[in-house]
Amino acid sequence: MAGKEFNIPGRFFIDTDECVICGDCEHLAPEFFGFSDKANSYAVVKQPATLEEIQKMEGIVKSGCPVDCIYDDRQENGGQEINQGVPSGPILPSLSGRISLNPPKQI
């Protein structure tokens, strides 16, 4: 998709070719969106890292832009994330083998 290159790589992006520079995205989430002089458009300047931030961005994708130019790679690719090798969410260590769902029996 054209217009993606001015965003911080990751799951969420603005198609800068479609953006009408209304500023709604930056008003809703200034921590994630900013104006790109190179693109002469708004762009994603920070990818969300926590579940709460991801949920906020998912909501903005659905209803935060009057021309619907904010995208989620997972929606664009049938639920599969295409992130060009850049982690898009929180990187958490695996907990398998460390947590038992059965508490120890007391003697």
N, CA, C and O atoms as CSV, one atom per row, in Angstrom:
chain,resi,resn,atom,element,x,y,z
A,1,MET,N,N,0.844,-1.180,0.000
A,1,MET,CA,C,0.000,0.000,0.000
A,1,MET,C,C,0.888,1.240,0.000
A,1,MET,O,O,1.804,1.369,0.811
A,2,ALA,N,N,0.603,2.122,-0.901
A,2,ALA,CA,C,1.355,3.383,-0.971
A,2,ALA,C,C,1.012,4.242,0.239
A,2,ALA,O,O,-0.045,4.080,0.849
A,3,GLY,N,N,1.896,5.137,0.572
A,3,GLY,CA,C,1.638,6.049,1.672
A,3,GLY,C,C,1.922,5.490,3.044
A,3,GLY,O,O,1.619,6.140,4.045
A,4,LYS,N,N,2.493,4.307,3.120
A,4,LYS,CA,C,2.760,3.660,4.396
A,4,LYS,C,C,4.170,3.981,4.912
A,4,LYS,O,O,4.420,3.885,6.113
A,5,GLU,N,N,5.068,4.351,4.039
A,5,GLU,CA,C,6.495,4.475,4.369
A,5,GLU,C,C,6.834,5.592,5.353
A,5,GLU,O,O,7.945,5.607,5.884
A,6,PHE,N,N,5.936,6.512,5.611
A,6,PHE,CA,C,6.236,7.620,6.522
A,6,PHE,C,C,5.852,7.320,7.972
A,6,PHE,O,O,6.078,8.143,8.859
A,7,ASN,N,N,5.278,6.154,8.209
A,7,ASN,CA,C,4.877,5.720,9.546
A,7,ASN,C,C,5.999,4.942,10.204
A,7,ASN,O,O,6.849,4.366,9.525
A,8,ILE,N,N,5.999,4.928,11.539
A,8,ILE,CA,C,6.898,4.045,12.277
A,8,ILE,C,C,6.470,2.618,11.918
A,8,ILE,O,O,5.283,2.306,12.005
A,9,PRO,N,N,7.393,1.752,11.521
A,9,PRO,CA,C,7.014,0.388,11.131
A,9,PRO,C,C,6.293,-0.343,12.263
A,9,PRO,O,O,6.645,-0.208,13.435
A,10,GLY,N,N,5.297,-1.105,11.891
A,10,GLY,CA,C,4.539,-1.889,12.849
A,10,GLY,C,C,3.140,-2.161,12.357
A,10,GLY,O,O,2.830,-1.973,11.180
A,11,ARG,N,N,2.321,-2.594,13.244
A,11,ARG,CA,C,0.977,-3.059,12.917
A,11,ARG,C,C,0.050,-1.952,12.401
A,11,ARG,O,O,-0.729,-2.190,11.478
A,12,PHE,N,N,0.120,-0.764,12.972
A,12,PHE,CA,C,-0.806,0.313,12.638
A,12,PHE,C,C,-0.127,1.361,11.756
A,12,PHE,O,O,1.060,1.643,11.914
A,13,PHE,N,N,-0.901,1.936,10.820
A,13,PHE,CA,C,-0.334,2.965,9.944
A,13,PHE,C,C,-1.435,3.833,9.356
A,13,PHE,O,O,-2.602,3.445,9.302
A,14,ILE,N,N,-1.033,5.009,8.922
A,14,ILE,CA,C,-1.910,5.900,8.169
A,14,ILE,C,C,-1.456,5.850,6.721
A,14,ILE,O,O,-0.262,5.936,6.436
A,15,ASP,N,N,-2.406,5.713,5.807
A,15,ASP,CA,C,-2.073,5.829,4.391
A,15,ASP,C,C,-1.974,7.323,4.113
A,15,ASP,O,O,-2.985,8.012,3.975
A,16,THR,N,N,-0.751,7.806,4.032
A,16,THR,CA,C,-0.528,9.251,3.915
A,16,THR,C,C,-1.024,9.805,2.576
A,16,THR,O,O,-1.198,11.016,2.438
A,17,ASP,N,N,-1.250,8.941,1.600
A,17,ASP,CA,C,-1.821,9.393,0.326
A,17,ASP,C,C,-3.319,9.673,0.455
A,17,ASP,O,O,-3.879,10.435,-0.333
A,18,GLU,N,N,-3.960,9.066,1.435
A,18,GLU,CA,C,-5.401,9.235,1.643
A,18,GLU,C,C,-5.733,10.302,2.681
A,18,GLU,O,O,-6.845,10.830,2.688
A,19,CYS,N,N,-4.787,10.627,3.556
A,19,CYS,CA,C,-5.027,11.543,4.677
A,19,CYS,C,C,-5.415,12.935,4.171
A,19,CYS,O,O,-4.793,13.471,3.254
A,20,VAL,N,N,-6.461,13.512,4.789
A,20,VAL,CA,C,-6.916,14.858,4.426
A,20,VAL,C,C,-6.449,15.915,5.435
A,20,VAL,O,O,-6.891,17.063,5.388
A,21,ILE,N,N,-5.555,15.517,6.344
A,21,ILE,CA,C,-4.916,16.412,7.313
A,21,ILE,C,C,-5.929,17.112,8.219
A,21,ILE,O,O,-5.809,18.307,8.488
A,22,CYS,N,N,-6.926,16.360,8.686
A,22,CYS,CA,C,-7.928,16.953,9.576
A,22,CYS,C,C,-7.413,17.062,11.016
A,22,CYS,O,O,-7.850,17.933,11.769
A,23,GLY,N,N,-6.481,16.172,11.399
A,23,GLY,CA,C,-5.919,16.207,12.738
A,23,GLY,C,C,-6.705,15.442,13.786
A,23,GLY,O,O,-6.330,15.456,14.959
A,24,ASP,N,N,-7.791,14.770,13.397
A,24,ASP,CA,C,-8.591,14.023,14.383
A,24,ASP,C,C,-7.765,12.962,15.092
A,24,ASP,O,O,-7.905,12.778,16.301
A,25,CYS,N,N,-6.903,12.260,14.357
A,25,CYS,CA,C,-6.103,11.195,14.969
A,25,CYS,C,C,-5.195,11.748,16.063
A,25,CYS,O,O,-5.111,11.178,17.151
A,26,GLU,N,N,-4.526,12.841,15.781
A,26,GLU,CA,C,-3.626,13.434,16.775
A,26,GLU,C,C,-4.409,13.962,17.972
A,26,GLU,O,O,-3.927,13.917,19.104
A,27,HIS,N,N,-5.613,14.461,17.721
A,27,HIS,CA,C,-6.461,14.932,18.822
A,27,HIS,C,C,-6.864,13.769,19.726
A,27,HIS,O,O,-6.876,13.911,20.949
A,28,LEU,N,N,-7.197,12.615,19.131
A,28,LEU,CA,C,-7.624,11.447,19.902
A,28,LEU,C,C,-6.464,10.757,20.625
A,28,LEU,O,O,-6.628,10.263,21.740
A,29,ALA,N,N,-5.283,10.726,19.979
A,29,ALA,CA,C,-4.151,9.982,20.555
A,29,ALA,C,C,-2.826,10.627,20.139
A,29,ALA,O,O,-2.125,10.107,19.272
A,30,PRO,N,N,-2.487,11.758,20.759
A,30,PRO,CA,C,-1.246,12.441,20.390
A,30,PRO,C,C,0.005,11.617,20.668
A,30,PRO,O,O,1.070,11.896,20.118
A,31,GLU,N,N,-0.124,10.599,21.523
A,31,GLU,CA,C,1.021,9.737,21.805
A,31,GLU,C,C,1.355,8.821,20.633
A,31,GLU,O,O,2.470,8.303,20.560
A,32,PHE,N,N,0.414,8.610,19.714
A,32,PHE,CA,C,0.632,7.703,18.585
A,32,PHE,C,C,0.703,8.395,17.231
A,32,PHE,O,O,1.288,7.852,16.293
A,33,PHE,N,N,0.123,9.574,17.113
A,33,PHE,CA,C,0.035,10.237,15.812
A,33,PHE,C,C,0.701,11.604,15.842
A,33,PHE,O,O,0.678,12.301,16.857
A,34,GLY,N,N,1.291,11.973,14.723
A,34,GLY,CA,C,1.898,13.285,14.593
A,34,GLY,C,C,1.971,13.681,13.129
A,34,GLY,O,O,1.776,12.855,12.237
A,35,PHE,N,N,2.252,14.943,12.896
A,35,PHE,CA,C,2.334,15.425,11.521
A,35,PHE,C,C,3.724,15.145,10.958
A,35,PHE,O,O,4.737,15.408,11.606
A,36,SER,N,N,3.752,14.609,9.750
A,36,SER,CA,C,5.001,14.330,9.051
A,36,SER,C,C,5.211,15.388,7.976
A,36,SER,O,O,4.449,15.467,7.013
A,37,ASP,N,N,6.250,16.200,8.149
A,37,ASP,CA,C,6.557,17.205,7.132
A,37,ASP,C,C,6.934,16.554,5.802
A,37,ASP,O,O,6.591,17.062,4.734
A,38,LYS,N,N,7.642,15.427,5.876
A,38,LYS,CA,C,8.053,14.736,4.640
A,38,LYS,C,C,6.852,14.239,3.842
A,38,LYS,O,O,6.847,14.294,2.613
A,39,ALA,N,N,5.837,13.754,4.550
A,39,ALA,CA,C,4.650,13.222,3.869
A,39,ALA,C,C,3.586,14.295,3.652
A,39,ALA,O,O,2.653,14.099,2.873
A,40,ASN,N,N,3.724,15.421,4.336
A,40,ASN,CA,C,2.688,16.456,4.350
A,40,ASN,C,C,1.347,15.826,4.737
A,40,ASN,O,O,0.319,16.035,4.092
A,41,SER,N,N,1.405,15.052,5.811
A,41,SER,CA,C,0.268,14.267,6.258
A,41,SER,C,C,0.512,13.863,7.710
A,41,SER,O,O,1.615,14.023,8.234
A,42,TYR,N,N,-0.522,13.340,8.346
A,42,TYR,CA,C,-0.332,12.719,9.653
A,42,TYR,C,C,0.189,11.312,9.442
A,42,TYR,O,O,-0.033,10.704,8.395
A,43,ALA,N,N,0.888,10.795,10.453
A,43,ALA,CA,C,1.453,9.454,10.393
A,43,ALA,C,C,1.525,8.882,11.799
A,43,ALA,O,O,1.440,9.616,12.784
A,44,VAL,N,N,1.681,7.571,11.885
A,44,VAL,CA,C,1.891,6.916,13.180
A,44,VAL,C,C,3.335,7.163,13.583
A,44,VAL,O,O,4.259,6.799,12.856
A,45,VAL,N,N,3.532,7.787,14.751
A,45,VAL,CA,C,4.882,8.112,15.226
A,45,VAL,C,C,5.339,7.184,16.346
A,45,VAL,O,O,6.509,7.197,16.729
A,46,LYS,N,N,4.412,6.375,16.870
A,46,LYS,CA,C,4.738,5.394,17.910
A,46,LYS,C,C,3.729,4.263,17.811
A,46,LYS,O,O,2.524,4.500,17.716
A,47,GLN,N,N,4.224,3.038,17.833
A,47,GLN,CA,C,3.338,1.879,17.832
A,47,GLN,C,C,2.936,1.562,19.272
A,47,GLN,O,O,3.736,1.747,20.189
A,48,PRO,N,N,1.708,1.089,19.482
A,48,PRO,CA,C,1.289,0.734,20.836
A,48,PRO,C,C,2.075,-0.463,21.354
A,48,PRO,O,O,2.471,-1.337,20.583
A,49,ALA,N,N,2.298,-0.497,22.658
A,49,ALA,CA,C,3.096,-1.566,23.254
A,49,ALA,C,C,2.334,-2.393,24.277
A,49,ALA,O,O,2.707,-3.536,24.542
A,50,THR,N,N,1.291,-1.848,24.849
A,50,THR,CA,C,0.541,-2.583,25.870
A,50,THR,C,C,-0.828,-2.976,25.316
A,50,THR,O,O,-1.269,-2.438,24.300
A,51,LEU,N,N,-1.482,-3.892,25.970
A,51,LEU,CA,C,-2.814,-4.311,25.547
A,51,LEU,C,C,-3.771,-3.122,25.527
A,51,LEU,O,O,-4.570,-2.979,24.602
A,52,GLU,N,N,-3.688,-2.277,26.542
A,52,GLU,CA,C,-4.551,-1.087,26.611
A,52,GLU,C,C,-4.301,-0.160,25.416
A,52,GLU,O,O,-5.247,0.351,24.817
A,53,GLU,N,N,-3.041,0.053,25.075
A,53,GLU,CA,C,-2.707,0.906,23.937
A,53,GLU,C,C,-3.175,0.287,22.619
A,53,GLU,O,O,-3.672,0.989,21.738
A,54,ILE,N,N,-3.012,-1.021,22.491
A,54,ILE,CA,C,-3.453,-1.711,21.273
A,54,ILE,C,C,-4.965,-1.580,21.128
A,54,ILE,O,O,-5.464,-1.312,20.035
A,55,GLN,N,N,-5.688,-1.766,22.214
A,55,GLN,CA,C,-7.146,-1.633,22.163
A,55,GLN,C,C,-7.558,-0.208,21.796
A,55,GLN,O,O,-8.526,-0.012,21.061
A,56,LYS,N,N,-6.836,0.773,22.296
A,56,LYS,CA,C,-7.127,2.165,21.948
A,56,LYS,C,C,-6.928,2.379,20.446
A,56,LYS,O,O,-7.762,2.994,19.782
A,57,MET,N,N,-5.820,1.868,19.923
A,57,MET,CA,C,-5.551,2.016,18.485
A,57,MET,C,C,-6.580,1.272,17.640
A,57,MET,O,O,-6.994,1.770,16.594
A,58,GLU,N,N,-6.996,0.091,18.080
A,58,GLU,CA,C,-8.016,-0.652,17.340
A,58,GLU,C,C,-9.309,0.149,17.259
A,58,GLU,O,O,-9.980,0.138,16.227
A,59,GLY,N,N,-9.664,0.839,18.333
A,59,GLY,CA,C,-10.847,1.688,18.330
A,59,GLY,C,C,-10.700,2.867,17.382
A,59,GLY,O,O,-11.649,3.241,16.693
A,60,ILE,N,N,-9.515,3.449,17.349
A,60,ILE,CA,C,-9.268,4.585,16.458
A,60,ILE,C,C,-9.322,4.131,14.994
A,60,ILE,O,O,-9.820,4.861,14.137
A,61,VAL,N,N,-8.811,2.928,14.708
A,61,VAL,CA,C,-8.887,2.390,13.339
A,61,VAL,C,C,-10.347,2.298,12.906
A,61,VAL,O,O,-10.681,2.610,11.764
A,62,LYS,N,N,-11.214,1.869,13.822
A,62,LYS,CA,C,-12.626,1.660,13.484
A,62,LYS,C,C,-13.404,2.964,13.341
A,62,LYS,O,O,-14.313,3.054,12.515
A,63,SER,N,N,-13.056,3.978,14.137
A,63,SER,CA,C,-13.914,5.168,14.129
A,63,SER,C,C,-13.199,6.488,14.349
A,63,SER,O,O,-13.855,7.490,14.631
A,64,GLY,N,N,-11.882,6.525,14.232
A,64,GLY,CA,C,-11.166,7.748,14.570
A,64,GLY,C,C,-10.772,8.620,13.401
A,64,GLY,O,O,-10.108,9.639,13.588
A,65,CYS,N,N,-11.169,8.239,12.190
A,65,CYS,CA,C,-10.753,9.001,11.013
A,65,CYS,C,C,-11.946,9.186,10.075
A,65,CYS,O,O,-12.591,8.206,9.701
A,66,PRO,N,N,-12.245,10.422,9.693
A,66,PRO,CA,C,-13.409,10.646,8.829
A,66,PRO,C,C,-13.251,10.072,7.418
A,66,PRO,O,O,-14.249,9.845,6.735
A,67,VAL,N,N,-12.015,9.834,6.972
A,67,VAL,CA,C,-11.818,9.254,5.634
A,67,VAL,C,C,-11.274,7.827,5.704
A,67,VAL,O,O,-10.884,7.258,4.684
A,68,ASP,N,N,-11.249,7.254,6.897
A,68,ASP,CA,C,-10.825,5.857,7.101
A,68,ASP,C,C,-9.457,5.555,6.491
A,68,ASP,O,O,-9.304,4.584,5.750
A,69,CYS,N,N,-8.466,6.386,6.804
A,69,CYS,CA,C,-7.124,6.143,6.268
A,69,CYS,C,C,-6.153,5.609,7.320
A,69,CYS,O,O,-4.949,5.533,7.074
A,70,ILE,N,N,-6.680,5.234,8.507
A,70,ILE,CA,C,-5.860,4.602,9.543
A,70,ILE,C,C,-6.120,3.102,9.452
A,70,ILE,O,O,-7.265,2.651,9.483
A,71,TYR,N,N,-5.034,2.340,9.340
A,71,TYR,CA,C,-5.158,0.906,9.080
A,71,TYR,C,C,-4.472,0.063,10.144
A,71,TYR,O,O,-3.572,0.509,10.855
A,72,ASP,N,N,-4.940,-1.175,10.218
A,72,ASP,CA,C,-4.388,-2.212,11.077
A,72,ASP,C,C,-3.957,-3.337,10.148
A,72,ASP,O,O,-4.794,-3.909,9.449
A,73,ASP,N,N,-2.665,-3.668,10.124
A,73,ASP,CA,C,-2.164,-4.726,9.245
A,73,ASP,C,C,-2.914,-6.031,9.428
A,73,ASP,O,O,-3.088,-6.776,8.463
A,74,ARG,N,N,-3.361,-6.328,10.632
A,74,ARG,CA,C,-4.088,-7.584,10.857
A,74,ARG,C,C,-5.400,-7.595,10.096
A,74,ARG,O,O,-5.793,-8.637,9.571
A,75,GLN,N,N,-6.085,-6.471,10.022
A,75,GLN,CA,C,-7.343,-6.403,9.278
A,75,GLN,C,C,-7.089,-6.413,7.778
A,75,GLN,O,O,-7.859,-6.995,7.014
A,76,GLU,N,N,-6.016,-5.771,7.366
A,76,GLU,CA,C,-5.706,-5.684,5.946
A,76,GLU,C,C,-5.239,-7.014,5.358
A,76,GLU,O,O,-5.311,-7.210,4.145
A,77,ASN,N,N,-4.766,-7.918,6.194
A,77,ASN,CA,C,-4.186,-9.169,5.723
A,77,ASN,C,C,-4.909,-10.388,6.286
A,77,ASN,O,O,-4.281,-11.393,6.619
A,78,GLY,N,N,-6.225,-10.293,6.390
A,78,GLY,CA,C,-7.023,-11.421,6.820
A,78,GLY,C,C,-6.690,-11.946,8.202
A,78,GLY,O,O,-6.768,-13.152,8.438
A,79,GLY,N,N,-6.320,-11.068,9.115
A,79,GLY,CA,C,-6.013,-11.470,10.477
A,79,GLY,C,C,-4.557,-11.794,10.707
A,79,GLY,O,O,-4.143,-11.978,11.852
A,80,GLN,N,N,-3.763,-11.868,9.645
A,80,GLN,CA,C,-2.335,-12.147,9.777
A,80,GLN,C,C,-1.569,-10.839,9.775
A,80,GLN,O,O,-1.761,-9.997,8.898
A,81,GLU,N,N,-0.720,-10.678,10.739
A,81,GLU,CA,C,0.057,-9.446,10.840
A,81,GLU,C,C,1.243,-9.482,9.884
A,81,GLU,O,O,1.998,-10.453,9.853
A,82,ILE,N,N,1.394,-8.437,9.122
A,82,ILE,CA,C,2.535,-8.270,8.233
A,82,ILE,C,C,3.283,-7.052,8.737
A,82,ILE,O,O,2.832,-5.924,8.538
A,83,ASN,N,N,4.420,-7.261,9.389
A,83,ASN,CA,C,5.080,-6.113,10.008
A,83,ASN,C,C,6.516,-5.932,9.553
A,83,ASN,O,O,7.281,-5.213,10.196
A,84,GLN,N,N,6.887,-6.553,8.487
A,84,GLN,CA,C,8.216,-6.362,7.911
A,84,GLN,C,C,9.318,-6.598,8.933
A,84,GLN,O,O,10.325,-5.890,8.936
A,85,GLY,N,N,9.132,-7.592,9.802
A,85,GLY,CA,C,10.178,-7.970,10.738
A,85,GLY,C,C,10.280,-7.118,11.986
A,85,GLY,O,O,11.208,-7.298,12.774
A,86,VAL,N,N,9.351,-6.195,12.187
A,86,VAL,CA,C,9.402,-5.318,13.353
A,86,VAL,C,C,8.324,-5.755,14.335
A,86,VAL,O,O,7.157,-5.837,13.952
A,87,PRO,N,N,8.671,-6.036,15.581
A,87,PRO,CA,C,7.641,-6.418,16.551
A,87,PRO,C,C,6.614,-5.316,16.694
A,87,PRO,O,O,6.966,-4.137,16.715
A,88,SER,N,N,5.344,-5.686,16.792
A,88,SER,CA,C,4.306,-4.675,16.860
A,88,SER,C,C,3.618,-4.593,18.217
A,88,SER,O,O,2.952,-3.600,18.507
A,89,GLY,N,N,3.761,-5.584,19.024
A,89,GLY,CA,C,3.092,-5.566,20.307
A,89,GLY,C,C,4.084,-5.814,21.420
A,89,GLY,O,O,5.295,-5.835,21.199
A,90,PRO,N,N,3.565,-6.001,22.610
A,90,PRO,CA,C,4.481,-6.258,23.716
A,90,PRO,C,C,5.207,-7.583,23.513
A,90,PRO,O,O,4.618,-8.566,23.064
A,91,ILE,N,N,6.458,-7.594,23.842
A,91,ILE,CA,C,7.238,-8.809,23.750
A,91,ILE,C,C,7.350,-9.362,25.161
A,91,ILE,O,O,8.056,-8.816,26.008
A,92,LEU,N,N,6.638,-10.457,25.394
A,92,LEU,CA,C,6.589,-11.037,26.722
A,92,LEU,C,C,7.269,-12.396,26.715
A,92,LEU,O,O,7.124,-13.157,25.758
A,93,PRO,N,N,7.998,-12.702,27.754
A,93,PRO,CA,C,8.610,-14.028,27.818
A,93,PRO,C,C,7.544,-15.093,27.951
A,93,PRO,O,O,6.484,-14.856,28.532
A,94,SER,N,N,7.820,-16.243,27.424
A,94,SER,CA,C,6.897,-17.359,27.549
A,94,SER,C,C,6.821,-17.799,29.007
A,94,SER,O,O,7.835,-17.882,29.699
A,95,LEU,N,N,5.616,-18.074,29.454
A,95,LEU,CA,C,5.429,-18.510,30.829
A,95,LEU,C,C,5.176,-20.006,30.920
A,95,LEU,O,O,4.959,-20.531,32.012
A,96,SER,N,N,5.202,-20.697,29.790
A,96,SER,CA,C,4.925,-22.124,29.829
A,96,SER,C,C,5.987,-22.828,30.666
A,96,SER,O,O,7.177,-22.535,30.559
A,97,GLY,N,N,5.543,-23.745,31.486
A,97,GLY,CA,C,6.456,-24.474,32.347
A,97,GLY,C,C,6.778,-23.752,33.646
A,97,GLY,O,O,7.406,-24.335,34.530
A,98,ARG,N,N,6.373,-22.520,33.780
A,98,ARG,CA,C,6.680,-21.753,34.987
A,98,ARG,C,C,5.482,-21.629,35.906
A,98,ARG,O,O,5.638,-21.398,37.105
A,99,ILE,N,N,4.292,-21.780,35.359
A,99,ILE,CA,C,3.095,-21.581,36.152
A,99,ILE,C,C,2.304,-22.881,36.171
A,99,ILE,O,O,2.069,-23.491,35.128
A,100,SER,N,N,1.909,-23.284,37.322
A,100,SER,CA,C,1.083,-24.465,37.455
A,100,SER,C,C,-0.342,-24.019,37.724
A,100,SER,O,O,-0.588,-23.174,38.585
A,101,LEU,N,N,-1.278,-24.594,36.981
A,101,LEU,CA,C,-2.677,-24.258,37.209
A,101,LEU,C,C,-3.216,-25.005,38.430
A,101,LEU,O,O,-4.283,-24.677,38.948
A,102,ASN,N,N,-2.474,-26.002,38.877
A,102,ASN,CA,C,-2.871,-26.763,40.058
A,102,ASN,C,C,-1.975,-26.347,41.222
A,102,ASN,O,O,-0.777,-26.626,41.198
A,103,PRO,N,N,-2.523,-25.693,42.227
A,103,PRO,CA,C,-1.693,-25.277,43.363
A,103,PRO,C,C,-1.153,-26.509,44.087
A,103,PRO,O,O,-1.759,-27.579,44.036
A,104,PRO,N,N,-0.022,-26.357,44.756
A,104,PRO,CA,C,0.548,-27.494,45.499
A,104,PRO,C,C,-0.401,-27.924,46.627
A,104,PRO,O,O,-1.068,-27.103,47.258
A,105,LYS,N,N,-0.434,-29.219,46.849
A,105,LYS,CA,C,-1.270,-29.752,47.931
A,105,LYS,C,C,-0.596,-29.496,49.259
A,105,LYS,O,O,0.615,-29.658,49.404
A,106,GLN,N,N,-1.392,-29.098,50.217
A,106,GLN,CA,C,-0.842,-28.882,51.554
A,106,GLN,C,C,-0.937,-30.179,52.353
A,106,GLN,O,O,-1.929,-30.903,52.274
A,107,ILE,N,N,0.077,-30.446,53.095
A,107,ILE,CA,C,0.133,-31.691,53.875
A,107,ILE,C,C,-0.238,-31.411,55.302
A,107,ILE,O,O,-0.254,-32.325,56.126
